[in-house]
Amino acid sequence: MIAPSPMALGPVARDDFPILAQTIHDQPLIYFDNAASSQKPIAVLDAWQHYYRCDHANVHRGAHTLSNRATEAYEQSREKVSQFINARSPQEIIFTRNASEAINLVAQTWGLSRLKPNDEILLTVMEHHSNIVPWQIVAQRTGAALRFVPITADGSFDLAAYQRLLGDRTKIVSFVHVSNTLGCITPATEIIRLAHAQGAKVLLDACQSVPHMPINVQELDCDWLVASGHKMCAPTGIGFLYGKERILEEMPPFLGGGEMIAEVYLDHSTYAALPHKFEAGTPAIGEAIALGAAVDYLNHWGMDAIHAYEGELTTHLMRGLAELEDVTIYGPSHRAGLAAFTGPRGVHANDIAAMLDQEGIAVRSGHHCTQPLHRSLGLDGSARASLYLYNTHAEVDRFLVKLEEVLAFFRRVL
Ligand SMILES: *Cc1c(COP(=O)(O)O)cnc(C)c1O
């Protein structure tokens, strides 16, 4: 076992998360399902409650004090998100319900208006369903074709295959920054550069990177980026789309309604300027404000520190898993803070997860919204442990001990 570093973020940060201080089946809760959704710190819960207790009114249309406060806090959050990923301006940040809605927004506006028969949409086989299904719908409606970059033998992005698939017909490349199943980190800067050299647009699914590492959209040069608030310490019901201003300007609106208009006549309307053009109806105001508080919270520790700490914790987890008999880990050794694995043949991942739950340990089991990837690996599911800044080396140790006990049980009964 390696000693925890002196910069032990987890044991300190976890005091900020009230939900973690409980027992499940009389055992201290170990929450290792962070890739599905993270827990929320007091600062975020307080910001959300403060808004509803003191400042709630609808945004953007009131002359009264509460409406002004709500509008100011809502727009301040946009500014915080914008700075967090180094966008050029807050106009480039569109609040959505989640990352899925953000991808659908791009698919339904840019995709439907720009794609034609024989155009190609290039994805990867490891995409989350949210980055596959919206493009299938667009492909069916436009006649464009879907192409998929495979993974390498060790479970990483296959750059050579990508270069062969990329061509004149490729109009958009939409891919995952960190796979929520393999944990691999794709060479995003290179992928984006190559796509742009072919004249293709690029959407980056940053759901598993934005919460865990510093992200700079100007350096990455992606045309769009999507993320979900609930995986980065914010509530559910809020996510965002980043888009380059010039591209967002050219995109037709997504949903119609209040907030997104300039003038409405009975037979036609003109649309609001960015970012409001894409935010029809009353938004999730409290949730957006809480997302701003989540950004403040992550900045308080610093994304470099969070990334470094999770890297150490991941090394510890991976070494421990590798020592266990009958455990197969999917994805490369250099990875983000998550590990999908299976036990001995004949043992279902759901049974492993259910037995770990009896020990107070929360891991996910199933296809993790990557059915095509699981199918290509010959699996019907896997178990997945995923880490965040509040997890500790001691939790990883206890997880490894309990997992070994679960596996020993199955060895006896099989
Ligand atoms: C979670 C996730 C999504 C979808 O996020 P929602 O919040 O469910 O919309 C998309 N892609 C990846 C890689 C994810 O991990």
The ligand as a Tripos MOL2 file, in Angstrom:
@<TRIPOS>MOLECULE
LIG
   15    15     1     0     0
SMALL
NO_CHARGES

@<TRIPOS>ATOM
      1 C1        -23.3190   11.4960  -17.6030 C.3       1 LIG1
      2 C2        -22.8140   11.5780  -18.9690 C.ar      1 LIG1
      3 C3        -23.5990   12.0890  -20.0020 C.ar      1 LIG1
      4 C4        -25.0280   12.5000  -19.8240 C.3       1 LIG1
      5 O1        -25.2150   13.3870  -18.7790 O.3       1 LIG1
      6 P1        -26.7170   13.7370  -18.3170 P.3       1 LIG1
      7 O2        -26.5070   14.5460  -17.1020 O.co2     1 LIG1
      8 O3        -27.3860   12.4300  -18.0220 O.co2     1 LIG1
      9 O4        -27.3490   14.4500  -19.4290 O.co2     1 LIG1
     10 C5        -23.0460   12.1730  -21.2580 C.ar      1 LIG1
     11 N1        -21.7800   11.7890  -21.4780 N.ar      1 LIG1
     12 C6        -20.9930   11.2970  -20.5100 C.ar      1 LIG1
     13 C7        -19.5880   10.9110  -20.8270 C.3       1 LIG1
     14 C8        -21.4860   11.1720  -19.2270 C.ar      1 LIG1
     15 O5        -20.7000   10.6700  -18.2770 O.3       1 LIG1
@<TRIPOS>BOND
     1     1     2 1
     2     2     3 ar
     3     2    14 ar
     4     3     4 1
     5     3    10 ar
     6     4     5 1
     7     5     6 1
     8     6     7 2
     9     6     8 1
    10     6     9 1
    11    10    11 ar
    12    11    12 ar
    13    12    13 1
    14    12    14 ar
    15    14    15 1
@<TRIPOS>SUBSTRUCTURE
     1 LIG1         1 GROUP 0 **** ****
